[in-house]
Amino acid sequence: MDRMFASDNASGAHPDVMAALSAANDGHAHAYGNEPWTERAIAVIRKHLGEQVEPSFVFNGTGANVTGLSAVMRPFEAIICATTAHINSDECGAPERFTGGKLMDLPTADGKLTPAQVEAAIVKAGVGSEHHSQPRVLSVTQSTEYGTTYRPQELRALADVAHAHGLVMHMDGARISNAAAFLGCGLREITTDVGIDVLSLGGAKNGMLFGEAVVFLDPKLAEGFRFTRKNSAQLASKMRFISAQFTALLEGDLWVRNASHANAMAALLVAGMRDVPGIEITQAVEANEVFARVRRELIKPLQAVSDYYLWDEKSDEVRWVTSWDTQESDVTRFVAAAIAMAGE
């Protein structure tokens, strides 16, 4: 099948990950994580994020978000997030179903919340009033749904506001590797070191076959999580097949090599498209997503060259996503087609 720009979920698994899965498939092992593969993966994650952290493995990104949030919330509480956040726009109401709480979504131009915006939302929420959902979690996405990236100092400022009001700081890190690669930093520098309390650690978008991790950077918040995970149908019986993938990704530098390559392909794509008539780049390209307004008559013909999603039908804004396995030839072929069509 042709490689496409629809999503980094469309790509396959990296050969090193497949090799790790094959090795984990040899013989029997105890179920539910009581085996060496999971012990090793936990140790690897602790090397990245801190020896105090408590990682747990789940099947997918929505599962990581809803179980992590459920563990720190009560049904009358609320999550502050960006309107574009995955938990608000792309998880079919699962966060509200599983937490019982409310999402308080805030509009942004670039997917990034600001401290002043969050402070105002908390004040407006009616803290202490029994008639209003009580803010409990501030959730950010790194990198954001618009492909933009929070700098460490921006995350620290948001965490300071959250903690000053007694909120838990949650990060949806489905593309955290792409953010770290863009910023030139380690995973800890944009999580543990800046005050994140609970992290959804992504893998599937960066070369894994499936699986994510919920990491409690504040270990006190992990109390009872094993029950939350089971109650939410996210406890894998053959957990070694998730754990082995995380080890393959994080034990060496595969995680950053994959993410850096995807980012580089996005940069190459935007460089080629920036001066094409009828195409306007709408967001800063800081990870592996490119957003652009495309002249309406070009959208479907370009999708036939390499499939992608129409992000906003009203404004003709599209999203192009590059992956760990995107090749320069994929980009140059797509750009050449756009140039040819725009000139017709």
N, C-alpha and C positions, 0 to 999 in steps of 0.2 A: 504494500500500500504506500502511496505517496505521502511524504511528510507534509504537514500542513501547519498553519498558523492559528488554528482554532483554540488550542489550549496546550499547556504543558502536561495536562492529563492525557493527551492524545499520544504522547510518546511512549515507547516501550521501556523496559527496565535495562539498566546498564549491564553489560556482560559481567562485570565484577560482582554485581548484586545477584545475578543469576547463578554465578559460580558459588556464591555463599549459600544460596538456597539449595543448590544441589548437594553441597557438603553437609548441610543440616538435615538432609533427607536420608542420610545413611544410618540405618538402625532405628532403635526405639529410644524415646526420652520421656521423662515424666511430663504430664500435662500441666497446663495453666501457669507456665513460667517457672516451674520448679526444676530447672535444668541449667547446664552451664552456658548455653547460648544467651539466655536472658540475663544471667549474672554478669556475663562479659559485656553485654550491651549497656547495662546499667552503669557499670564501671567506666565505660567509654564516655557516656553522657556526663557523668560526674567530672571527668577530666576536662570537659569543655565548659561546664557551667558551675562547678563547685562541688566539693565533697559532701556538702550538706543536703543537696537536692534529692528529691524523691521522684524518680521517673516511673511511669506506668505506660504500657503499650496498649493501643486500641486499633481498631480496624481502619478508621478513616478520619478525615478532617472534621466533619460534622460531629462525629462521635467524640473526638478530642475536645472540641469546643463545648458541647453540651454537658459532658461528664465533668470537665474541669470547672465550668460555671456552676453546675448543680451542686458541686461539693462545697461551694463557699456562699451559697444563697439560700434564703427562705422565700416562700411563695409571695410574700408581700413586698419583696425588694425588687430593685430595678438595675439594669445595666445601661450605662451611658456609652454610646458608640457613634461612629459616623454613619450617616444614612447609607453610604456605599458599602459599609462593612458586610462581609460575607454572612455573619450571623444575622444581619438584618435583611439582606436582600436575596440570599441564595440558599437558605437552609430550611425553607418550607415551614417556618414557624417552629422548628424543632427546639431552639433555645427557650422559647416561651413555654412550649409544651413540657419540656423536661425540668426546667427550673421552676415553673409555675409563676415566674416573675414577668416583669415588663421590660421591653426594650425602649429606651429613650434615645432616639436617633437624632443626630445633629447634622445639618447640611454643611458641606465643605466644598471648596472649589477644586481641591486636589487630593481629597481623601484623607487629609491630615487634620486632626483636632488640635486646638490651641489651648493653653492653660486658661486664658481669659474666658473662652467659650465654655469650657468645662466648669469653671467656677460659677459662671452665670447660670448654667443649667442646674447645678446643685442648689443654688440659692432659690431658683424658681420652682424647684421640685416640691417645696413644702416639707422640708425636713422636720420630723417630729409630729406632723399632723397625721392623724389616723385615717384621713380621707384620701391620702396620696401614697403612691408607691414610693418606698424609701430607697434612695440611691445606695447601692452596695458595691457595684463593680464599675470600674472604668476599663473598657476594652479597646485596644488599638490593634491595627493590622500592620505587619511589617514583613515585606513591603506591602503598601496599601493596594486596594483594589484598582487604583489608577496607576499602579506601577511606580509611585513615588515612595521615597524612603525617609523615615524619621532619623535625624541625626541623634547621637547619644545624648547631647545636651537637651534636645527637645523631649526625648523620652523621660529624662530625669526631671524636667520641669513639670511634665504631666503627672509623673508619679508623686512628686512632692505635693501637688494639689490634691490628688486622690488620697494620699495618706493623711494629709492634714484634716480631711473630712472623714477619716475612718473607712475609706473605700479600699477594696482590693484591686490591684492593678493586674489586668489580664492582657496577654498578647496572643493574637492569632498569628502564629508564625508559619503558615503554610508555605510561604516563600522567604523565610528568614535567611536561608543560605544566599539567596540572590541579593538581599539587602546587605548582608555582611560582606559579600564579594564586592559590591559597589562601594561600600564605605572603607574597604581595606582593613577590616577589623575581625576579631574573633567573635564567636557567638556570645560569650560571656559579657563582652563590652556593651552589647545592646540588650541585655536581659538582666542578669544578676546584678551587674555593677550599676545599673541605672534605676533599680527599684521595682522591676517586674516581679510579681508574686506567683503568678501561674502562667505557664507557657504551653501553647499547643505547638509542638515541635514537628514541622513538616518533613516528609520524606518522599511521598508519592510524586510530587511535582519536580523532584530533583534526582530522579534515577532509580527510585525504588518501585517495586511492583505494586505494593499496597502497604498500608500501615502508617500510623502516626504515633506520637507519644504525648502524654500529658505529664508535664514536669512541674512539680511544686518547688519553686525556688525558695519559698518560705515553707519549710517542712512541717510547721505546725498546722498548716492548712490541709495537709494530706491525711489527717486523721479520718478514718472511716472511708477513704476513697475506694478501697478494694470492694466495699459493698456497693457503692455508687456505680462502679464500673460493671459489676455483675448485674445489678438491677436495671442497667441501661442496655443490656445485651451487647456489651463491648468487651467481654472477657473472652479472649481467644483460647481455645483448648490446646491447639498446637502453636503456642506462642513463639516457639523457637523460630518459626518461619518469618515472623515480624522482627524479632530480635536480631537474627542473623543479618538481615538487611541493614539495620541501623549500624551494626558493627562494621559491615563492609563500607558503608557510606562515611562514617565518622571516625573510624580508627586511624585512617591515614588522611590524605587530602582530597579524596574523591569528591566530597561534598562541595568544596570550594572550586575544584576544577570544573565540575559540572555546571555550577552556578555561574562561574566566570565566563564559561563558554556561551551559555545561554544569554547572559548579559551582553557579551561582545556581538552576538548575532543580532540582538535588538538594536544595538548602536549602529551596526552596519546597515540594518534595514531602514532606520530613521535617516541616516545620512543619504541613502539612495532616494528616499521618498520626499525629502524636505523641499526640493525644488520642482517637483512634478506638478504641472498645472492641474488644478481641481482637487489637490490633496493638501490638507492643512493639519500639521501635528498639533494636538490640543493639550498635551501634558508633557512635563519634563520626563525624559526617558532615563530612569535611574535603576532599573532592574531588567526584567525580561519581557515587559509589556509595552506595546506602542499603541497609543490612541490617536486617531486621526479622523477629521471630517473629510469624507470622500464624496465627490460629485455623484449624485444619485445614480446616474446611468452607468457609472463605472463599477458600482458595488457588486452586482451579480456576476458580470463578466470576470472580475478579479477573483471572486469566490470560486469560479470554475477553474481558475489557474491553480489556486491553493486556498482551501476552505478556511474561513474565519467567521467570527460572530459579528453581527450588527449590534453594537452596544446600545445605541439610542436611535430609534427609528425616526423620531421627530427631528433630530438635528443631523441625521446621516453620519453619526459618529460610529466608528468601527474600532475593534480591538484586534491587534495582531500579537500573538504570544510565541516567543521562541523557546526552544527546549535544549536540553543537554546534547541532543543528537541532531539539532538543526545544522545543516551544512551551508557554507558560503554559496554554493551553487543553488541552493533553495532560495536564498535571498536574492541573488543576482537575477535569477530567472523571473522571480516575482516582480522585482523592480523594473526589469526590462519590459515585462508585459504591461505594467502600469504606465510607463513612459510611452509605449506604442499606442495604447488605448487612449491616453490623454491627448495624443496628437492627431487622432482621427477626426 
